[in-house]
Amino acid sequence: MKNQDYVRSVNLRFDPYRAIFPIGLFMGTWGVGSWLLYGFKVTSIYPGTYHATIMIGGFLFLMAVGFLMTAIPAFTDTNKASSQELGMAIFLSLLLAIAGILNQPIIFHRCLLVEMVFLVFYGVKRVLKRKDDPPPTFIFVGFGILCGLCGMAIICLDDIGTVSGNWSMLGHNLFFQGMMLSLVLGVGSRLLPALMGWEEMPLVQITMSNSPKPKFLTNQMWLLLILMIALGLSFFIEAFMNSQIGRTLRALVPTIIAFRFWQLHKLPLEKTWLSRWIWISGWCIVIGLWGYSLFPSYGVHLMHVTFIGGFSLLTLMIATRVTIAHGDEEYDLEGKSRGLKWAGILILAAMVTRVLAPFTMGTYRSHLGYASIMWIFALILWSFVFFKRILFHKSS
């Protein structure tokens, strides 16, 4: 790839991801870094809940905000983010990050709730004015935001002692699992097959197709609605009836979607590092959920297959494509970038190290530290290649 100059002016109005991704990446580093102090015995405070909250509410959620604020206008053929909307998103994201850094969970939870409400208004405003219909699988995107809203509302009530027990479990599971899983199912069911080479990229299809719009309640839409309802029920079943049945139903829904829509049973047609890591991340999501269901004694540990190898790896890969596509970069980076290659390797190594930590006898804590080091190095390698491409446009 030829050397390119980067102008130091960012068109933030048209590219929300350029402003939000860096905050999300920082929060990811901060959240994983909390294990370094504990893993190497600098502190005896176990950062389990803090780490999970920062990673889901800081890293993954903010990366999703950056992506959705960029993608929703494209999928609906409506106005891109206004300066006021982008300013509000940046303000809320920075406030969220500060609350997380200062370890103020109550403020953090309320900031998350407000930013979710903002995202709802941002999306609904464009859906109502849409000139193109988003992909049918995007009903899971709306459902994911609903899971996040309901889960965080319950967590906020839990903060003041209004709810407890089963309701508290429901809120935490909706937020920590339901939100990101649903967003991945919604976005991934349209993007993953395209990125693996099985379908055209969505925007190409929307631009070139002159065919009439399909009816809403097709057989595919009925299937998606049934699966969405089943996913929602899984959380209530786990919290109020039978945890094993709830977890099994939750694992079954993504498995059906992964094989029906993602074509996960086939090797990627595209032979790039991005397509390979996306394919592996899809398998990690499914495997981790089944591990959580079938081996409840190690469920929390096995869910890190989904969180690390699934959500975090997939998030970086989608961020890679967004950065390349919106920055007019060379797509060869997806196959030739050593940073992308080794970032994926290190994330998977961190996943294996974290999942095996309970079986390492007296070195459990140090293995948590090793896993965090590998994940942070993965993010550093990825950022070395893509961070300046997020922030700056190439000059023409």
RAQUIFEN-V450545 format. One record per pair of residues at least 12 apart in sequence whose ideal C-beta (glycine too) atoms are under 8 Angstrom apart, sorted by sequence separation. I is the first residue (numbers start at 1). J is the second residue. If there is no record, write none. Layout:
((I | J) (I | J))
This chain:
((35 | 47) (69 | 81) (96 | 108) (99 | 111) (190 | 202) (234 | 246) (237 | 249) (238 | 250) (267 | 279) (291 | 303) (34 | 47) (154 | 167) (155 | 168) (158 | 171) (234 | 247) (320 | 333) (321 | 334) (354 | 367) (154 | 168) (157 | 171) (288 | 302) (289 | 303) (291 | 305) (292 | 306) (320 | 334) (353 | 367) (354 | 368) (357 | 371) (96 | 111) (234 | 249) (235 | 250) (264 | 279) (288 | 303) (34 | 50) (35 | 51) (69 | 85) (95 | 111) (96 | 112) (154 | 170) (155 | 171) (233 | 249) (234 | 250) (288 | 304) (34 | 51) (69 | 86) (154 | 171) (155 | 172) (288 | 305) (289 | 306) (353 | 370) (354 | 371) (123 | 141) (153 | 171) (154 | 172) (231 | 249) (264 | 282) (287 | 305) (288 | 306) (353 | 371) (32 | 51) (92 | 111) (96 | 115) (123 | 142) (151 | 170) (152 | 171) (230 | 249) (231 | 250) (234 | 253) (264 | 283) (287 | 306) (288 | 307) (31 | 51) (34 | 54) (69 | 89) (151 | 171) (154 | 174) (155 | 175) (262 | 282) (320 | 340) (351 | 371) (150 | 171) (151 | 172) (284 | 305) (285 | 306) (288 | 309) (350 | 371) (353 | 374) (92 | 114) (93 | 115) (123 | 145) (151 | 173) (230 | 252) (231 | 253) (264 | 286) (284 | 306) (288 | 310) (350 | 372) (31 | 54) (32 | 55) (92 | 115) (151 | 174) (152 | 175) (230 | 253) (30 | 54) (31 | 55) (65 | 89) (150 | 174) (151 | 175) (258 | 282) (284 | 308) (350 | 374) (120 | 145) (151 | 176) (284 | 309) (285 | 310) (349 | 374) (350 | 375) (89 | 115) (92 | 118) (119 | 145) (148 | 174) (227 | 253) (284 | 310) (285 | 311) (27 | 54) (28 | 55) (31 | 58) (147 | 174) (148 | 175) (151 | 178) (258 | 285) (316 | 343) (317 | 344) (347 | 374) (27 | 55) (30 | 58) (31 | 59) (65 | 93) (147 | 175) (151 | 179) (258 | 286) (281 | 309) (282 | 310) (346 | 374) (347 | 375) (350 | 378) (89 | 118) (116 | 145) (120 | 149) (227 | 256) (280 | 309) (281 | 310) (284 | 313) (285 | 314) (346 | 375) (28 | 58) (88 | 118) (148 | 178) (227 | 257) (281 | 311) (27 | 58) (28 | 59) (62 | 93) (147 | 178) (148 | 179) (254 | 285) (255 | 286) (313 | 344) (316 | 347) (346 | 377) (347 | 378) (27 | 59) (116 | 148) (117 | 149) (147 | 179) (254 | 286) (281 | 313) (282 | 314) (346 | 378) (89 | 122) (116 | 149) (280 | 313) (281 | 314) (345 | 378) (24 | 58) (25 | 59) (62 | 96) (144 | 178) (145 | 179) (255 | 289) (313 | 347) (344 | 378) (24 | 59) (27 | 62) (144 | 179) (147 | 182) (251 | 286) (254 | 289) (255 | 290) (312 | 347) (313 | 348) (343 | 378) (346 | 381) (24 | 60) (112 | 148) (113 | 149) (116 | 152) (144 | 180) (277 | 313) (278 | 314) (281 | 317) (342 | 378) (343 | 379) (24 | 61) (85 | 122) (144 | 181) (223 | 260) (277 | 314) (24 | 62) (25 | 63) (58 | 96) (144 | 182) (145 | 183) (251 | 289) (309 | 347) (343 | 381) (23 | 62) (24 | 63) (57 | 96) (58 | 97) (113 | 152) (143 | 182) (144 | 183) (250 | 289) (251 | 290) (277 | 316) (278 | 317) (308 | 347) (309 | 348) (342 | 381) (343 | 382) (112 | 152) (113 | 153) (277 | 317) (21 | 62) (24 | 65) (81 | 122) (141 | 182) (144 | 185) (251 | 292) (20 | 62) (21 | 63) (24 | 66) (58 | 100) (140 | 182) (141 | 183) (144 | 186) (247 | 289) (251 | 293) (308 | 350) (309 | 351) (339 | 381) (340 | 382) (20 | 63) (57 | 100) (109 | 152) (113 | 156) (140 | 183) (143 | 186) (250 | 293) (274 | 317) (308 | 351) (339 | 382) (142 | 186) (20 | 65) (21 | 66) (140 | 185) (141 | 186) (247 | 292) (248 | 293) (339 | 384) (340 | 385) (20 | 66) (54 | 100) (109 | 155) (110 | 156) (140 | 186) (141 | 187) (182 | 228) (185 | 231) (247 | 293) (248 | 294) (274 | 320) (305 | 351) (308 | 354) (339 | 385) (19 | 66) (53 | 100) (79 | 126) (109 | 156) (139 | 186) (274 | 321) (304 | 351) (339 | 386) (18 | 66) (78 | 126) (137 | 185) (138 | 186) (337 | 385) (16 | 65) (17 | 66) (20 | 69) (137 | 186) (138 | 187) (140 | 189) (182 | 231) (244 | 293) (247 | 296) (16 | 66) (17 | 67) (65 | 115) (69 | 119) (72 | 122) (76 | 126) (79 | 129) (106 | 156) (109 | 159) (137 | 187) (181 | 231) (304 | 354) (305 | 355) (57 | 108) (61 | 112) (68 | 119) (72 | 123) (76 | 127) (78 | 129) (304 | 355) (17 | 69) (53 | 105) (57 | 109) (78 | 130) (137 | 189) (138 | 190) (244 | 296) (247 | 299) (333 | 385) (16 | 69) (17 | 70) (50 | 103) (69 | 122) (73 | 126) (76 | 129) (77 | 130) (78 | 131) (106 | 159) (137 | 190) (178 | 231) (243 | 296) (301 | 354) (302 | 355) (16 | 70) (61 | 115) (65 | 119) (68 | 122) (72 | 126) (76 | 130) (77 | 131) (105 | 159) (135 | 189) (178 | 232) (301 | 355) (15 | 70) (50 | 105) (53 | 108) (57 | 112) (68 | 123) (72 | 127) (76 | 131) (77 | 132) (135 | 190) (76 | 132) (301 | 357) (75 | 132) (76 | 133) (178 | 235) (301 | 358) (76 | 134) (177 | 235) (75 | 134) (275 | 334) (75 | 135) (274 | 334) (298 | 358) (329 | 389) (174 | 235) (273 | 334) (274 | 335) (72 | 134) (173 | 235) (272 | 334) (273 | 335) (316 | 378) (320 | 382) (327 | 389) (75 | 138) (272 | 335) (277 | 340) (308 | 371) (312 | 375) (316 | 379) (323 | 386) (327 | 390) (271 | 335) (273 | 337) (280 | 344) (16 | 81) (170 | 235) (173 | 238) (198 | 263) (324 | 389) (328 | 393) (329 | 394) (14 | 80) (170 | 236) (173 | 239) (196 | 262) (274 | 340) (316 | 382) (320 | 386) (323 | 389) (327 | 393) (328 | 394) (13 | 80) (14 | 81) (19 | 86) (23 | 90) (135 | 202) (196 | 263) (273 | 340) (277 | 344) (284 | 351) (308 | 375) (319 | 386) (323 | 390) (327 | 394) (13 | 81) (185 | 253) (189 | 257) (193 | 261) (198 | 266) (273 | 341) (276 | 344) (280 | 348) (13 | 82) (20 | 89) (24 | 93) (31 | 100) (169 | 238) (170 | 239) (181 | 250) (185 | 254) (192 | 261) (193 | 262) (13 | 83) (16 | 86) (19 | 89) (20 | 90) (23 | 93) (27 | 97) (30 | 100) (169 | 239) (170 | 240) (192 | 262) (193 | 263) (12 | 83) (19 | 90) (23 | 94) (26 | 97) (30 | 101) (197 | 268) (198 | 269) (273 | 344) (319 | 390) (167 | 239) (185 | 257) (189 | 261) (196 | 268) (197 | 269) (13 | 86) (16 | 89) (20 | 93) (27 | 100) (68 | 141) (166 | 239) (177 | 250) (181 | 254) (189 | 262) (196 | 269) (197 | 270) (12 | 86) (19 | 93) (23 | 97) (132 | 206) (166 | 240) (188 | 262) (196 | 270) (195 | 270) (197 | 275) (195 | 274) (196 | 275) (133 | 213) (195 | 275) (136 | 218) (139 | 221) (196 | 278) (195 | 278) (196 | 279) (136 | 220) (140 | 224) (136 | 221) (139 | 224) (143 | 228) (147 | 232) (139 | 225) (192 | 278) (61 | 148) (137 | 224) (136 | 224) (140 | 228) (143 | 231) (147 | 235) (139 | 228) (143 | 232) (192 | 282) (188 | 282) (184 | 285) (181 | 285) (181 | 289) (64 | 180) (71 | 187) (57 | 175) (61 | 179) (56 | 175) (61 | 180) (64 | 183) (56 | 176) (60 | 180) (67 | 187) (195 | 317) (56 | 179) (52 | 176) (56 | 180) (137 | 261) (181 | 306) (177 | 303) (184 | 310) (188 | 314) (195 | 321) (75 | 202) (184 | 311) (191 | 318) (74 | 203) (77 | 206) (184 | 314) (191 | 321) (75 | 206) (180 | 311) (187 | 318) (60 | 311) (64 | 315) (67 | 318) (71 | 322) (55 | 307) (60 | 312) (63 | 315) (67 | 319) (70 | 322) (59 | 312) (66 | 319) (60 | 315) (67 | 322) (59 | 315) (63 | 319) (66 | 322) (70 | 326) (55 | 312) (28 | 312) (21 | 319) (17 | 319) (21 | 323) (17 | 322) (17 | 323) (17 | 326) (15 | 326) (41 | 365) (40 | 365) (39 | 365) (40 | 366) (38 | 365) (39 | 366) (39 | 367) (1 | 330) (39 | 368) (40 | 369) (38 | 368) (39 | 369) (1 | 332) (38 | 369) (39 | 370) (1 | 333) (39 | 371) (35 | 368) (36 | 369) (39 | 372) (35 | 369) (35 | 371) (36 | 372) (35 | 372) (36 | 373) (34 | 372) (33 | 372) (32 | 372) (32 | 375) (33 | 376) (32 | 376) (29 | 376) (32 | 379) (29 | 379) (28 | 379) (25 | 379) (25 | 383) (25 | 387) (22 | 387) (22 | 390) (21 | 390) (22 | 391) (18 | 390) (17 | 390) (18 | 391) (10 | 391) (6 | 388) (10 | 392) (11 | 393) (6 | 389) (9 | 392) (10 | 393) (8 | 392) (9 | 393) (7 | 392) (6 | 392) (7 | 393) (6 | 393) (7 | 394) (6 | 394) (7 | 395) (5 | 394) (6 | 395) (4 | 394) (5 | 395) (4 | 395))
